[in-house]
Amino acid sequence: MTTRSRLATLALAAAVPAAPSAFAQTATAVVESGTTVGGQTIGEIQGFNVNAAGQVAALTGDGTGSSANEFVFTAGPGGLALVDEEGADINDFAGAPGIDAAGSVVYRIGGPGSNDSAIFRDGSRVLTQGDSVAADSALGVYRIPARPQLTAAGELVFFSSTNPPTSNSATALFTDGGSATALQFVFGNAGATTSISTGPGTTALIDQIDSDYEVSSGGLFAATRVSVGSEPSATDDFVVIADLTTGTVTTATGSDGSAIQEGMAVPGVADAVWDNFFRFGVNDAGAYLFTGDYDDNSDPGSTETVEFLALDGEIVLQSGDTVGGRTIFDGFDAAELSATGNYATLVDTDDDGINNPDTLVVDGEAVFSIGDAVDTSNGIASLASFENFTDVLGITSSVGGVFDVYFAGTTNAGGSGIFSVTVPEPASAVVLAGAGALLLGRRRRA
């Protein structure tokens, strides 16, 4: 990594107003706390997703703590709209809502009962904990349906554990196939025998899959973590890519072709082994992202934990690297991969021992930081903090070398919300810088 952002130099050459981060630009408020929608007042953003048109679906609360009245809304193109709120059927919400290209929204709720977790879509119930798995009676009933997502075309994909009548609970991904009728089993260990490669010439059956998965916008692939073996161990977790059209699952591999497996060597890093895998991303080209940490055992007297972000099995950013002239100490709790292969993540460059991200990194460049300018409804403010949840980033596809990145945060004026910045890809930045230099040259000759 370089100590000075290449794109920062290009942005300065193009005479963009100065600011602490590389792109030196002002973020735009998409939606702000205090705004009213459907009789509810938007508070702190608790998670969101964004579609290709820049329309966001978000979870928030009208208040704080246990007194907060939670609700789901959409914002962006088309304006603000209330999707659903707490009431007789909804006690609370869990996780960020998903949104498709047409603006349909899906979300998980907790009902008034102790076992009433359910998935809703646009105000209507899709399924409830305890419903029979119609796709296969051997799977029993849905135990904990969770993390529903929508593809761009509106196909529902969700994770659930199940209670088969003749065995212990199992886990799987399900889909409605875009028809909203029969919910179909995709892959997992629920009533199926999905296996993965665990090394040259060896395979193992999946024992569990993780609920923290991501599905590509076209619904072709999912990326997640799975475990093999019925008993937990230090080497049972693998990163996998699932082909959702065939149900086949491929083990992700490092640069040397070895499986990305907990406890096994990290290619190209001496005395290091993969440890934990956290966040995932995948697009319809099959490109994938994951974050996590590995154990650096190069010092015989201690083990250092190194946090990282990897693309297609290779680490591209990690703690100790430098972005925007500052060293990364930790972060990567939020990370997103776009349909065109661009990535965004949040990192902490403040060595205070607390993981509070202060910098938005896109494709290896620091593009926005705490202290940078935010254009709000009350004028220009500065970013005071990033929200540090799992689903607090969004990224659109690159069009003409330009794309938008969305993040949640608070400003020094005391407000919070969802904000966006426009990011040029490196090649586009060169063109923009050249155009800016040409304009500057003309001005000097005038």
Secondary structure as the mmCIF struct_conf table of DSSP 4:
data_model
#
loop_
_struct_conf.conf_type_id
_struct_conf.id
_struct_conf.beg_label_comp_id
_struct_conf.beg_label_asym_id
_struct_conf.beg_label_seq_id
_struct_conf.end_label_comp_id
_struct_conf.end_label_asym_id
_struct_conf.end_label_seq_id
BEND BEND1 THR A 3 ARG A 4
HELX_RH_AL_P HELX_RH_AL_P1 ARG A 6 ALA A 13
TURN_TY1_P TURN_TY1_P1 ALA A 14 ALA A 15
HELX_LH_PP_P HELX_LH_PP_P1 VAL A 16 ALA A 18
BEND BEND2 PRO A 20 SER A 21
TURN_TY1_P TURN_TY1_P2 ALA A 22 PHE A 23
STRN STRN1 ALA A 27 GLU A 32
TURN_TY1_P TURN_TY1_P3 SER A 33 GLY A 34
STRN STRN2 THR A 36 VAL A 37
TURN_TY1_P TURN_TY1_P4 GLY A 38 GLY A 39
STRN STRN3 GLN A 40 THR A 41
BEND BEND3 GLU A 44 GLU A 44
STRN STRN4 ILE A 45 VAL A 50
TURN_TY1_P TURN_TY1_P5 ALA A 52 ALA A 53
BEND BEND4 GLY A 54 GLY A 54
STRN STRN5 VAL A 56 ASP A 62
BEND BEND5 GLY A 63 THR A 64
HELX_RH_3T_P HELX_RH_3T_P1 GLY A 65 SER A 67
STRN STRN6 ASN A 69 ALA A 75
BEND BEND6 GLY A 76 GLY A 76
TURN_TY1_P TURN_TY1_P6 PRO A 77 GLY A 78
STRN STRN7 ALA A 81 GLU A 85
BEND BEND7 GLU A 86 ASP A 89
BEND BEND8 ASN A 91 ASN A 91
STRN STRN8 ASP A 92 ILE A 99
TURN_TY1_P TURN_TY1_P7 ALA A 101 ALA A 102
STRN STRN9 VAL A 105 GLY A 110
BEND BEND9 PRO A 112 GLY A 113
TURN_TY1_P TURN_TY1_P8 SER A 114 ASN A 115
STRN STRN10 SER A 117 ARG A 121
TURN_TY1_P TURN_TY1_P9 ASP A 122 GLY A 123
STRN STRN11 SER A 124 THR A 128
TURN_TY1_P TURN_TY1_P10 GLN A 129 GLY A 130
STRN STRN12 SER A 132 SER A 132
TURN_TY1_P TURN_TY1_P11 ALA A 134 ALA A 135
HELX_RH_3T_P HELX_RH_3T_P2 SER A 137 LEU A 139
STRN STRN13 VAL A 141 LEU A 150
TURN_TY1_P TURN_TY1_P12 ALA A 152 ALA A 153
STRN STRN14 LEU A 156 ASN A 163
TURN_TY1_P TURN_TY1_P13 PRO A 165 THR A 166
BEND BEND10 SER A 167 ASN A 168
STRN STRN15 ALA A 170 THR A 175
TURN_TY1_P TURN_TY1_P14 GLY A 177 ALA A 180
BEND BEND11 THR A 181 ALA A 182
HELX_LH_PP_P HELX_LH_PP_P2 LEU A 183 LEU A 183
STRN STRN16 GLN A 184 GLY A 188
BEND BEND12 ASN A 189 ALA A 192
STRN STRN17 SER A 195 GLY A 199
TURN_TY1_P TURN_TY1_P15 PRO A 200 GLY A 201
STRN STRN18 THR A 202 ILE A 209
BEND BEND13 SER A 211 SER A 211
STRN STRN19 GLU A 214 VAL A 215
TURN_TY1_P TURN_TY1_P16 SER A 217 GLY A 218
BEND BEND14 GLY A 219 LEU A 220
STRN STRN20 PHE A 221 VAL A 228
BEND BEND15 GLY A 229 GLU A 231
TURN_TY1_P TURN_TY1_P17 ALA A 234 THR A 235
STRN STRN21 ASP A 237 ASP A 243
TURN_TY1_P TURN_TY1_P18 LEU A 244 THR A 246
STRN STRN22 VAL A 249 THR A 251
STRN STRN23 THR A 253 THR A 253
TURN_TY1_P TURN_TY1_P19 SER A 255 ASP A 256
BEND BEND16 GLY A 257 GLY A 257
STRN STRN24 ALA A 259 ALA A 259
STRN STRN25 GLN A 261 GLN A 261
TURN_TY1_P TURN_TY1_P20 GLU A 262 GLY A 263
BEND BEND17 MET A 264 MET A 264
STRN STRN26 ALA A 265 ALA A 265
HELX_LH_PP_P HELX_LH_PP_P3 VAL A 266 VAL A 266
TURN_TY1_P TURN_TY1_P21 PRO A 267 GLY A 268
BEND BEND18 VAL A 269 VAL A 269
TURN_TY1_P TURN_TY1_P22 ALA A 270 ASP A 271
STRN STRN27 ALA A 272 VAL A 282
TURN_TY1_P TURN_TY1_P23 ASP A 284 ALA A 285
BEND BEND19 GLY A 286 GLY A 286
STRN STRN28 TYR A 288 ASP A 296
BEND BEND20 ASP A 299 ASP A 299
TURN_TY1_P TURN_TY1_P24 PRO A 300 GLY A 301
STRN STRN29 GLU A 304 LEU A 311
TURN_TY1_P TURN_TY1_P25 ASP A 312 GLY A 313
STRN STRN30 GLU A 314 GLN A 318
TURN_TY1_P TURN_TY1_P26 SER A 319 GLY A 320
STRN STRN31 THR A 322 VAL A 323
TURN_TY1_P TURN_TY1_P27 GLY A 324 GLY A 325
STRN STRN32 ARG A 326 THR A 327
STRN STRN33 ASP A 330 LEU A 337
TURN_TY1_P TURN_TY1_P28 ALA A 339 THR A 340
BEND BEND21 GLY A 341 GLY A 341
STRN STRN34 TYR A 343 ASP A 348
BEND BEND22 ASP A 352 ILE A 354
STRN STRN35 THR A 359 VAL A 362
TURN_TY1_P TURN_TY1_P29 ASP A 363 GLY A 364
STRN STRN36 GLU A 365 SER A 369
TURN_TY1_P TURN_TY1_P30 ILE A 370 GLY A 371
STRN STRN37 ALA A 373 THR A 376
TURN_TY1_P TURN_TY1_P31 SER A 377 ASN A 378
STRN STRN38 GLY A 379 PHE A 386
BEND BEND23 PHE A 389 ASP A 391
STRN STRN39 LEU A 393 ILE A 395
HELX_LH_PP_P HELX_LH_PP_P4 THR A 396 SER A 398
STRN STRN40 VAL A 399 VAL A 399
TURN_TY1_P TURN_TY1_P32 GLY A 400 GLY A 401
STRN STRN41 VAL A 402 THR A 411
TURN_TY1_P TURN_TY1_P33 ASN A 412 ALA A 413
BEND BEND24 GLY A 414 GLY A 414
STRN STRN42 SER A 416 PRO A 424
HELX_RH_AL_P HELX_RH_AL_P2 PRO A 426 ARG A 445
#
